[in-house]
Amino acid sequence: MDKTVRLWDVSDLKNATLLATLEANTPLVFGVAISPHGQWLASAGWDNKVKARDLAAARELWFQP
């Protein structure tokens, strides 16, 4: 509800580490997918919009308005 998507390293579940906080496309994100190699992330919002990001380059790739 705060217009963010947060990436966590949970390899150690007792000491999870926040890796990044990304701006979401809507106040309510209901779906997130990360590519198998971890380079790309897509988020889907309650407003039926999708945002794709290149995590390695830290940039937005595509936004479906």
C-alpha contacts under 8 A as a table, 3 or more apart, distances in Angstrom:
res1	aa1	res2	aa2	distance
1	M	4	T	7.70
1	M	27	P	4.92
1	M	28	L	5.07
1	M	29	V	7.64
2	D	27	P	5.74
2	D	28	L	7.56
3	K	23	E	6.03
3	K	24	A	4.87
3	K	25	N	6.90
3	K	26	T	5.73
3	K	27	P	4.28
3	K	28	L	6.59
3	K	29	V	7.56
4	T	21	T	6.35
4	T	22	L	5.40
4	T	23	E	4.67
4	T	24	A	4.71
4	T	27	P	7.63
4	T	29	V	7.96
5	V	21	T	5.81
5	V	22	L	5.05
5	V	23	E	6.34
5	V	24	A	5.90
5	V	29	V	7.59
5	V	43	S	7.96
6	R	18	L	7.18
6	R	19	L	7.58
6	R	20	A	5.79
6	R	21	T	4.52
6	R	22	L	6.19
7	L	18	L	6.07
7	L	19	L	5.38
7	L	20	A	5.19
7	L	21	T	6.45
8	W	16	A	6.50
8	W	17	T	5.52
8	W	18	L	4.52
8	W	19	L	5.34
8	W	20	A	7.28
9	D	12	D	7.59
9	D	16	A	5.64
9	D	17	T	5.11
9	D	18	L	6.39
9	D	19	L	6.51
10	V	13	L	5.09
10	V	15	N	7.40
10	V	16	A	4.77
10	V	17	T	6.76
11	S	16	A	7.22
12	D	15	N	5.41
12	D	16	A	5.93
13	L	16	A	5.47
18	L	21	T	7.81
24	A	27	P	7.12
24	A	29	V	7.09
24	A	43	S	7.43
24	A	45	G	7.96
24	A	51	K	7.69
25	N	29	V	7.79
25	N	43	S	7.96
25	N	44	A	7.81
25	N	45	G	6.54
25	N	49	K	7.15
25	N	50	V	7.39
25	N	51	K	6.60
26	T	29	V	6.45
26	T	45	G	5.57
26	T	46	W	6.94
26	T	47	D	6.79
27	P	45	G	7.66
27	P	46	W	7.96
28	L	45	G	5.78
28	L	46	W	5.68
29	V	32	V	7.73
29	V	43	S	6.80
29	V	44	A	5.81
29	V	45	G	4.30
29	V	46	W	6.18
30	F	43	S	7.74
30	F	44	A	6.06
30	F	45	G	5.65
30	F	46	W	6.47
31	G	43	S	5.59
31	G	44	A	4.97
31	G	45	G	6.92
32	V	41	L	7.11
32	V	42	A	5.66
32	V	43	S	4.43
32	V	44	A	6.39
33	A	41	L	5.69
33	A	42	A	5.27
33	A	43	S	6.56
34	I	38	G	5.89
34	I	39	Q	7.50
34	I	40	W	5.77
34	I	41	L	4.48
34	I	42	A	6.54
35	S	38	G	5.09
35	S	39	Q	6.23
35	S	40	W	5.35
35	S	41	L	6.44
36	P	39	Q	7.93
38	G	41	L	7.54
38	G	55	L	7.48
39	Q	54	D	5.83
39	Q	55	L	5.20
39	Q	56	A	5.59
40	W	52	A	7.04
40	W	53	R	5.55
40	W	54	D	4.67
40	W	55	L	5.51
40	W	56	A	7.74
41	L	52	A	5.67
41	L	53	R	5.22
41	L	54	D	6.65
41	L	55	L	6.77
42	A	50	V	6.76
42	A	51	K	5.54
42	A	52	A	4.26
42	A	53	R	6.33
43	S	50	V	5.62
43	S	51	K	5.36
43	S	52	A	6.57
44	A	48	N	6.69
44	A	49	K	5.75
44	A	50	V	4.51
44	A	51	K	6.62
45	G	48	N	5.58
45	G	49	K	5.53
45	G	50	V	6.55
46	W	49	K	7.43
49	K	63	F	7.47
49	K	64	Q	5.53
49	K	65	P	5.66
50	V	63	F	5.90
50	V	64	Q	5.29
50	V	65	P	7.46
51	K	60	E	7.50
51	K	61	L	7.77
51	K	62	W	5.85
51	K	63	F	4.49
51	K	64	Q	6.44
52	A	60	E	6.11
52	A	61	L	5.46
52	A	62	W	5.12
52	A	63	F	6.37
53	R	58	A	7.22
53	R	59	R	5.78
53	R	60	E	4.31
53	R	61	L	4.99
53	R	62	W	6.96
54	D	57	A	5.56
54	D	58	A	5.77
54	D	59	R	5.50
54	D	60	E	6.22
54	D	61	L	6.23
55	L	58	A	4.74
55	L	59	R	6.77
60	E	63	F	7.72
